[in-house]
């Protein structure tokens, strides 16, 4: 079993509420240390930072009659959060797939949302859909056969890199200052989470030693949980950014409102432009 940590087994690794872990990954948080029902408690509940913002986005899309593509973006991101919750709670292979494969699918949805009608309608739109579906299916098949985590990480990284490049180009043409700021905030939020993910993997032994000495403040060094928070916020803001860019490209005046997190408000003229 491939693991992110290589440590001598301890008592907390031998008692499993969900049975013996079957996942190919085990992260730096000590298993079943906080509550008996969660293999990795902090890595589990931190997924609320991914799940809850999606409900704000879903409500905004439905309330204002916005495009289905952005509803799909929020729903797919929510599925990632739920899958990640289940994975970290159980450390089972099936739940790992429910976390990791939707990450690929959601990235494909994000890519689709970032492109203009020139590429998402007609014959080009069909070709784009087939390409994205083929990529998602191909990654799925290879990953199910090989179970090599680094393959999934590379496949996901390729999608994210392409999305960042496309988003950078979009922000150059954004007119509203908030739209421009959303690009940078979402990007740096995601990258901060990614940096903590790397640190969590690289310095796990040292982080565990530090946490053992920090008592009440030990969860602050659960960097994988912070990865969820950073990527959850960054991904939500990316959808809002992408949506703002699309409305601007169609000639609409973009209005932002704050419902804890920013959402787009559209005029009645926009309601007839669903796709």
N, C-alpha and C positions, 0 to 999 in steps of 0.2 A: 504493500500500500504506500503510495507516494504521499509524502507529508511535507508541510512547510517547516516543520520543526523535527529535529532528531534528538530526542531526550530519553533518558531512562524512564520507563513507565512508573507512574506513581499511583496511589490509591484513587485519585480523582479520574485517572484515565481507565480504570478498570470497572467502574460502575456506570452503566448506561441505561437511562430511562427508556430510550428509544431503541435499545438493543445495541449490539456491536456495530460501530460505525463502518459503513461500506463505501463512503465517499473516498475519492482519490486525494482529497486535500483536507488537511486539518490545520487551522490557522493558529495564531500565536496565543489567543485567549485560552486559558486553562479550561478544560472541559468539565462541565457540571460543577463549577465552583460556587456559583451564586444561588441558582435554584435547580431543583432536581429535574424539572421538566425542560430545561434549555441546555443543550450541550455547550453553547457559547452565548451566554445571556446578553452581554453588551453588543455583540455582533448581531444578535437577533433583534432587539428592540430598536437599535439604531436605524433599522429599515423603515421606521415610521417617518424618517426624514425623506424617504423616497415615496412612500405610499400616500401620506396625508396631502402633500401639495397637489398630487394628481387629482384629488377630489375637487379642489378649488378650480383647477383647470377644466375638468370635465363639466362642472356646474357652469362656468363662464361660457364654454362652447355651446352648451345646450340652451342656456338663457338667451344668448345673443344670436342663435341660429348660425353659428360659424361653420366653416368647412369641416367635412367629415374627416379629412386627413389629420386635422389637429386633435379631433376626438380620439382617433386611432393612436396618435402619439402619446396622449395622456394615459389611455387605457393600457397600452403596451408597456409604458414605464411603470405603471402600477403593478402589472404582472411581474415585472422584474423584481420589484420590492417584495411582493408576496412570496415569490420563489426564493429570494435570498433569505427572507424570514424563515421559511420552511427548511432550507438547507442548513443554516447556522443553528437552528433549534434542534435538528435531528442528526446532522452529519451522515445522512443516507445518500447513496448514489442517485437514487431516483429524484430526490429533492435537489441535489446538486445540478442535475440536468434542468430542473424547473427554474433554477437560478441562472445558469450559464447560457443555455440556448436562447431564452428570451432576450438576453443582452445582444445577441447577434441580430435577432429579428427586429428589436426596437431600433437598433442603429440603422437598419435598412429603412424603417419607417421614417426616421429622422432625415435620412438622405432624401427620400422622396419629398418630404415636406419642405426641404430647403431649395428645391428646384422649381423653376417657373413653368407656366403652362406650355412653353415651347418644348419642354422635355417630358412633361407628364400627361400630355394629351395626344390623341391621334396615334400614328404609327410609331413615333418616337416614345410616346408614353407606354405603348405596349411593349416595345423593346426594353425600356427601362424596367418595367414590372417583371418581365421575364428574366432580366439580368439579376435583379435583386433577389427574386425568388430562387433562381439557380444558385446564387451565392449562398443563400441561407440553407437551402437543402443540401448543397455540397458540403458545407461546414458541418451540418448536422450528421450526415452519413459518416464522414471521416471521423468525427469525434466519437460517435457511438461505437465505431469499430476499434479505434485506437485507444480511447480513454486517456489521451495525452493532454494534460492540462496546458502545457506551453503552446500546443497547437491552437487551442481555443483562445488563449491570450493573444497570440499573434493575429489570428483571424479577426478578433474583436478590435485589436489595435489598428489594423488596416482600415477597418470601417470608420473608427473614430478619427484617424488621421485625415482621411478623405473628407469627413464631415467638418473638421476644423478648418481645412483649406477652403472649402466651399463657404463656410460661415464668415471667414475673414474677407472673402471677396464680397459677400453680401453686405457686410458692415460698412464697406467702403462707399456703398451707394445709399446707405440709410440716411434719411433726412431728419428724423426726430432724434434729438439728443439722447433721450432715454433709450431708444433702440440701439444706438451706438454704445451706450454704457452697458446695456444688457449683454452685449457680446463679450466685453472684457470681464464683467463680473462673473458670467457663467463660465468663461474659459478659465479664469484664475481659481474659481471655486473648485472646478473639476480637477485642475492640475494640482492644487493644494491637497486634495484628497488622494490623488494618484501618488504624490510624493510620500504621503504618510503610509500608503499601501506598501510602497517600496521599503520604507524604513521598518515597517512592521515585519516584513519578510526577512530583511537583511539582519536586523539586530534583535531578533526575537529573544534570545537567551538573555541579553542585557536588559531588555525591556521587562522581562519576567522578574529578573532580580530587583530592578528598581520598583516595580509594582509591589513586590513583597514587603518593601520598606515604607510604602506610602499610605497604607491603611485606607482611610476614607477617600483619599484622592487618587487611589490606584486606577480607577476607570479612566482618568484623564490620559493615561498612556495606552489605552486600548486603541491603537492607531487604525486598526481595520474598521472599527466602529466609526471613527472620524472619516474614513474613506467613504462610508455609506452616506454620511451627512454632507460631505463636500460634493460628491457626485449626484446626490439626490437634489440638492439645491441647484447645482450647476445644470443638471439635465432639465429641470423644470424651467429655469430661466432661459435655457436655450430654446425651448419650445415657444415661449413667449416672444423671444427675439426673432425666431424664424417666422412666426406668425405676423409680427409687426413688419418685417421686411416684405412679406408677401402682400400685405394690405397696401403698403406704400408703393410697391411696384405696380399695383392695379390702380393707383391714383387716389386712394382713400386717405383721409386725414386720420392719423392714428391717435387714439386717446387712451392713456393708461390710467388705471385706477388701482388703488391699494386695498386688497382684501387680505391683510397680513402680508401676503406676497403680491407682486404686481400682476394684474390681469389686463387684457385688452377690452376696451369698450368700443362698440361699433355703432355707427349711425344706422337709421332705418334703411338707408340706401344700400348698405352692405348686405342686408338680409336677403336680397334677391340674387346674390352672387355665390350661392353655395355650389360646391362641386363634389 
